[in-house]
Amino acid sequence: MVGAGSWDALRVFIVVLRAGSFSAAADELGLARSSVSEQVARLERSLGRRLLERGSFGVRPTERGLELATRVAGPIDALAGAASLHRESEASTRSVFVGGPAEFLSEMILPRLMEALPDDLRVVTRFGQTEELIGDLRAGVIDVLIGTVPVNGAELSSEPIYEEELVLVGNPVWAEEAEDDLDAVPVIAQGPELPLIRGYWRGVFERHPYGLTARAIAPDPRTLLRLALDGAGMTVLPDYLVREHLESGALIELGEPETAPVNTLHVATRAAGATPDAAVVLAREAIVAAAREVPVREAP
């Protein structure tokens, strides 16, 4: 049981989850980092369970922590809103928490989103994989999710917003070898399962990518881009990351399928209640509009 007087600790716990680190939460709350850490530790002791996993990546909720956040985030936000009514002013700033793939948010959405939203609406981002962030959306840790799968249901509502074309690219030094034996070119991939490469091979070549040699594994596609530019090997990336490098000749397309494989990206929010959150609705609409402005690569 969470004892009386735990309101502050619960609120701090939710802020830490949304901020992604104790330091960022301390800045947002105007508290010392040690105070934030102690309040979360006190809450964990009172519940008898670990709520957060700490690491160099910041913090992530444990299964118990995610379960607690799902139950209390809504009431905590409602109480925080009620408590702040008497001190609202024109200078107040509302935050909307947006999660999704780092490369798409950073390169395509955030610059356009900041132009579309009012100055008093602050955007806080949380980068990660869709599978991780769906739980954060349900728990109220984030307000809006951009993901690679639709997540409709009783609690969530999503819609497709963008189809990213997948392109097999490499430095021009690999052109001759790729023409002779594409599978002999080393690959650089997001994970040991070669996720995008596997999907590309199945969709374009109608076979599994057996026999490929992974020279490097890096979860951030922007790192893969850098390695490809340096000649480390071939990789599959979204068209918006490689477009200018293909145009300049720094990269070449190693496969030119008649129909390029695509990933469909979706925007999702929690299903609106009787009184929709105007800030979240505005952010979602602005993200949809921003995705429509993303230029499409012309066929080679």
Backbone torsions as a table, in degrees:
resi	resn	phi	psi	omega
1	MET	NA	143.6	174.0
2	VAL	-89.7	120.3	-173.7
3	GLY	-75.5	171.3	176.9
4	ALA	-61.6	148.1	-179.9
5	GLY	84.3	6.1	-178.4
6	SER	-89.6	2.6	-180.0
7	TRP	-53.2	-48.3	-178.3
8	ASP	-62.9	-41.7	-178.9
9	ALA	-65.3	-40.8	177.6
10	LEU	-64.5	-42.2	179.3
11	ARG	-63.2	-43.5	178.7
12	VAL	-62.3	-42.1	178.4
13	PHE	-57.6	-46.2	179.9
14	ILE	-65.2	-40.9	179.7
15	VAL	-64.6	-41.0	178.1
16	VAL	-61.4	-44.2	178.6
17	LEU	-58.8	-46.5	-176.6
18	ARG	-70.5	-36.4	-178.3
19	ALA	-76.4	-27.5	178.1
20	GLY	88.9	-4.1	177.4
21	SER	-161.7	158.7	178.0
22	PHE	-67.8	-37.9	-178.7
23	SER	-64.3	-45.2	179.6
24	ALA	-65.0	-38.6	178.4
25	ALA	-65.7	-39.5	179.0
26	ALA	-62.0	-41.5	177.8
27	ASP	-62.7	-42.4	-178.2
28	GLU	-67.6	-36.7	-177.0
29	LEU	-86.6	-13.4	-176.5
30	GLY	72.4	31.5	-178.8
31	LEU	-119.3	163.8	173.2
32	ALA	-71.1	147.2	-180.0
33	ARG	-59.2	-38.2	-179.8
34	SER	-62.7	-35.5	178.4
35	SER	-67.1	-42.4	178.3
36	VAL	-62.4	-46.5	-179.3
37	SER	-61.6	-41.0	-178.9
38	GLU	-67.8	-38.7	179.6
39	GLN	-65.1	-40.4	177.4
40	VAL	-67.1	-41.6	178.9
41	ALA	-62.5	-39.3	178.5
42	ARG	-64.2	-40.6	178.1
43	LEU	-64.1	-42.3	178.4
44	GLU	-63.0	-39.7	178.8
45	ARG	-65.6	-40.8	-178.0
46	SER	-66.8	-30.5	179.7
47	LEU	-91.2	-17.1	179.7
48	GLY	72.2	29.2	-179.3
49	ARG	-153.9	152.8	177.0
50	ARG	-78.4	130.8	-178.1
51	LEU	-105.3	-27.7	-176.0
52	LEU	-130.2	144.0	170.9
53	GLU	-101.5	122.6	179.6
54	ARG	-97.3	145.9	177.7
55	GLY	-171.0	-177.8	179.9
56	SER	-63.6	-21.3	179.7
57	PHE	-79.3	-7.5	-173.8
58	GLY	110.6	-135.5	178.5
59	VAL	-127.0	146.6	174.0
60	ARG	-133.9	146.5	179.6
61	PRO	-72.9	142.2	167.2
62	THR	-73.0	174.9	177.9
63	GLU	-60.0	-40.8	177.5
64	ARG	-66.5	-38.8	179.3
65	GLY	-64.7	-41.0	178.7
66	LEU	-65.7	-38.6	178.0
67	GLU	-62.8	-43.9	178.9
68	LEU	-64.8	-44.7	-179.6
69	ALA	-60.4	-38.9	179.0
70	THR	-60.3	-37.5	-177.4
71	ARG	-77.9	-36.8	-168.1
72	VAL	-105.7	-14.9	-174.2
73	ALA	-58.9	-45.8	-179.9
74	GLY	-60.6	-54.2	177.5
75	PRO	-59.6	-38.2	178.9
76	ILE	-62.1	-45.7	178.9
77	ASP	-62.1	-41.2	-179.7
78	ALA	-64.4	-43.4	179.0
79	LEU	-66.5	-40.1	178.6
80	ALA	-63.0	-39.8	178.3
81	GLY	-64.8	-42.4	179.6
82	ALA	-66.1	-38.9	-178.4
83	ALA	-68.9	-24.5	-176.3
84	SER	-95.2	-2.8	-176.2
85	LEU	-57.8	-39.7	-174.6
86	HIS	-73.3	-15.2	-178.5
87	ARG	-115.7	17.4	176.8
88	GLU	-65.8	147.0	177.6
89	SER	-152.8	173.4	179.1
90	GLU	-64.7	-22.3	-177.8
91	ALA	-84.0	-5.7	-177.2
92	SER	-66.3	146.8	-178.6
93	THR	-124.8	130.7	178.4
94	ARG	-97.9	141.0	178.4
95	SER	-107.2	140.0	171.2
96	VAL	-120.2	129.8	-174.6
97	PHE	-100.6	120.1	-174.9
98	VAL	-118.6	128.7	178.8
99	GLY	-119.1	153.3	178.5
100	GLY	164.7	-174.0	179.3
101	PRO	-66.2	133.0	-174.3
102	ALA	-58.1	-41.9	-173.8
103	GLU	-68.6	-41.8	-177.6
104	PHE	-72.1	-42.9	177.6
105	LEU	-62.5	-47.7	-174.5
106	SER	-68.8	-43.5	-172.9
107	GLU	-84.9	-36.9	-168.2
108	MET	-113.4	-36.3	-170.1
109	ILE	-98.4	-52.3	-171.3
110	LEU	-58.9	-44.1	178.6
111	PRO	-58.7	-41.0	179.4
112	ARG	-73.4	-35.3	-178.6
113	LEU	-65.7	-41.8	-178.5
114	MET	-64.5	-30.8	177.6
115	GLU	-72.7	-28.5	-173.2
116	ALA	-88.5	-26.8	-174.3
117	LEU	-90.0	152.6	177.8
118	PRO	-66.7	157.8	-175.7
119	ASP	-63.8	-26.5	-177.1
120	ASP	-88.7	9.4	176.2
121	LEU	-112.2	108.4	-176.7
122	ARG	-89.6	136.2	178.7
123	VAL	-103.0	124.0	176.5
124	VAL	-114.6	124.0	-174.3
125	THR	-102.4	151.9	175.4
126	ARG	-137.7	111.2	-176.9
127	PHE	-87.2	144.9	177.7
128	GLY	170.7	179.1	177.9
129	GLN	-81.3	151.1	-177.5
130	THR	-55.6	-43.0	-176.8
131	GLU	-58.8	-37.1	179.0
132	GLU	-73.9	-40.7	-170.4
133	LEU	-79.7	-19.5	177.0
134	ILE	-60.5	-42.9	177.0
135	GLY	-62.5	-38.7	177.8
136	ASP	-64.2	-37.0	178.6
137	LEU	-66.6	-46.3	179.2
138	ARG	-61.2	-36.9	-176.8
139	ALA	-80.2	-8.2	-178.1
140	GLY	84.2	9.2	177.2
141	VAL	-69.5	-37.2	171.8
142	ILE	-121.9	158.1	-178.9
143	ASP	-98.9	-32.9	-176.5
144	VAL	-133.7	136.0	179.1
145	LEU	-121.5	132.4	167.2
146	ILE	-106.0	116.4	-173.7
147	GLY	-134.9	173.1	-176.5
148	THR	-94.6	-0.7	177.4
149	VAL	-135.4	150.5	174.6
150	PRO	-71.4	144.9	-177.2
151	VAL	-131.2	47.2	179.1
152	ASN	-73.3	158.1	179.0
153	GLY	165.2	-170.2	-178.4
154	ALA	-64.1	-31.6	-174.6
155	GLU	-99.4	-24.8	-171.6
156	LEU	-125.0	153.5	178.7
157	SER	-135.5	129.1	-178.8
158	SER	-136.8	162.8	176.9
159	GLU	-150.3	147.9	177.5
160	PRO	-70.3	141.0	-178.9
161	ILE	-127.2	-21.2	-174.7
162	TYR	-161.5	140.5	172.7
163	GLU	-109.9	110.2	178.9
164	GLU	-88.4	124.8	178.9
165	GLU	-78.3	133.6	-179.6
166	LEU	-95.5	133.6	-173.4
167	VAL	-127.7	132.5	175.2
168	LEU	-88.6	116.7	-172.9
169	VAL	-131.7	161.6	174.2
170	GLY	-164.8	167.7	174.3
171	ASN	-64.8	147.1	179.5
172	PRO	-55.9	-18.4	179.5
173	VAL	-63.0	-18.8	-178.3
174	TRP	-94.8	1.8	-172.9
175	ALA	-58.7	-48.5	-175.6
176	GLU	-67.2	-44.7	-179.4
177	GLU	-65.7	-37.9	179.1
178	ALA	-64.0	-35.8	179.6
179	GLU	-69.6	-36.3	-179.8
180	ASP	-75.8	-47.0	-176.8
181	ASP	-156.8	93.2	-175.3
182	LEU	-57.9	-38.5	-177.0
183	ASP	-67.1	-13.6	179.8
184	ALA	-82.4	-14.1	179.1
185	VAL	-76.3	128.6	178.8
186	PRO	-63.4	150.7	-178.7
187	VAL	-112.6	153.2	171.3
188	ILE	-122.7	128.2	-167.0
189	ALA	-137.3	165.6	179.7
190	GLN	-74.1	-27.4	-177.7
191	GLY	-155.6	166.6	-178.3
192	PRO	-62.7	-21.2	177.6
193	GLU	-83.4	0.5	179.7
194	LEU	53.0	57.1	-169.7
195	PRO	-55.4	-58.5	-178.4
196	LEU	-70.1	-37.0	179.6
197	ILE	-64.8	-42.6	179.2
198	ARG	-60.3	-45.3	179.0
199	GLY	-64.2	-37.9	178.9
200	TYR	-65.1	-46.9	-178.5
201	TRP	-60.8	-40.9	-180.0
202	ARG	-67.5	-42.6	-175.9
203	GLY	-74.2	-37.5	-174.4
204	VAL	-93.7	-46.5	-174.6
205	PHE	-99.5	-6.1	178.6
206	GLU	56.4	42.0	176.7
207	ARG	-156.8	163.6	176.4
208	HIS	-77.3	151.8	-179.2
209	PRO	-81.7	53.6	177.9
210	TYR	-69.3	144.8	174.7
211	GLY	88.2	-6.1	178.3
212	LEU	-74.4	146.7	179.1
213	THR	-108.4	118.2	178.8
214	ALA	-83.4	113.0	-179.1
215	ARG	-85.2	-28.5	179.9
216	ALA	-151.6	146.1	175.5
217	ILE	-121.3	125.1	179.0
218	ALA	-146.3	124.7	-174.1
219	PRO	-70.7	-22.7	-177.3
220	ASP	-92.2	118.6	179.9
221	PRO	-56.9	-26.6	179.1
222	ARG	-68.9	-30.2	173.5
223	THR	-69.3	-40.7	176.5
224	LEU	-59.9	-40.1	178.1
225	LEU	-60.5	-46.2	-179.7
226	ARG	-60.8	-43.0	179.7
227	LEU	-66.0	-39.5	178.0
228	ALA	-63.2	-42.3	178.1
229	LEU	-61.4	-34.5	-179.1
230	ASP	-80.4	-4.2	177.1
231	GLY	90.3	17.9	-177.2
232	ALA	-70.8	-23.6	-178.7
233	GLY	159.6	-166.0	179.5
234	MET	-103.7	156.3	179.7
235	THR	-154.4	164.8	176.1
236	VAL	-109.4	125.1	-176.0
237	LEU	-136.3	158.7	173.8
238	PRO	-64.2	146.7	-175.2
239	ASP	-59.3	-33.9	-175.6
240	TYR	-68.6	-20.7	177.7
241	LEU	-81.2	-26.7	-172.2
242	VAL	-110.2	-6.5	-171.7
243	ARG	-53.4	-52.9	-175.6
244	GLU	-68.0	-30.0	-179.9
245	HIS	-75.4	-30.7	173.4
246	LEU	-69.1	-40.4	-180.0
247	GLU	-65.8	-35.3	-178.7
248	SER	-82.1	-15.8	-177.5
249	GLY	90.9	0.2	178.5
250	ALA	-67.4	-27.5	173.9
251	LEU	-126.8	155.4	172.3
252	ILE	-125.4	154.2	176.6
253	GLU	-86.0	123.0	-175.5
254	LEU	-90.7	-14.6	174.6
255	GLY	-134.8	132.5	-179.1
256	GLU	-124.4	76.6	-177.6
257	PRO	-70.1	155.1	176.4
258	GLU	-61.9	-40.5	176.7
259	THR	-126.0	115.9	-177.0
260	ALA	-73.2	141.5	173.8
261	PRO	-64.4	150.7	179.5
262	VAL	-133.4	153.4	168.3
263	ASN	-110.4	128.9	177.0
264	THR	-93.5	125.3	177.5
265	LEU	-98.8	143.8	-177.0
266	HIS	-125.4	150.9	170.9
267	VAL	-108.3	136.4	-176.9
268	ALA	-136.3	146.3	173.2
269	THR	-138.5	167.3	172.1
270	ARG	-68.1	145.6	-179.2
271	ALA	-59.2	133.4	-177.3
272	ALA	-67.8	139.4	175.9
273	GLY	-86.5	-156.8	-179.1
274	ALA	-62.9	-33.0	178.7
275	THR	-121.2	93.8	-178.4
276	PRO	-59.9	146.1	176.2
277	ASP	-74.4	111.4	-174.3
278	ALA	-60.8	-36.7	-178.7
279	ALA	-67.0	-40.6	179.4
280	VAL	-68.5	-41.7	177.5
281	VAL	-60.4	-43.7	-179.9
282	LEU	-63.2	-43.2	-179.6
283	ALA	-64.8	-42.1	179.6
284	ARG	-63.1	-45.8	-179.9
285	GLU	-62.8	-38.2	179.6
286	ALA	-68.1	-35.3	177.8
287	ILE	-67.2	-42.4	177.2
288	VAL	-59.5	-45.3	-180.0
289	ALA	-65.2	-39.8	179.8
290	ALA	-63.7	-39.9	179.8
291	ALA	-64.5	-33.9	179.3
292	ARG	-69.3	-21.6	-179.3
293	GLU	-85.3	-11.1	-178.8
294	VAL	-65.1	123.8	-178.3
295	PRO	-66.4	148.7	178.9
296	VAL	-99.8	137.1	-179.4
297	ARG	-68.7	133.4	176.6
298	GLU	-74.0	146.1	179.6
299	ALA	-61.9	138.8	-179.5
300	PRO	-67.0	NA	NA
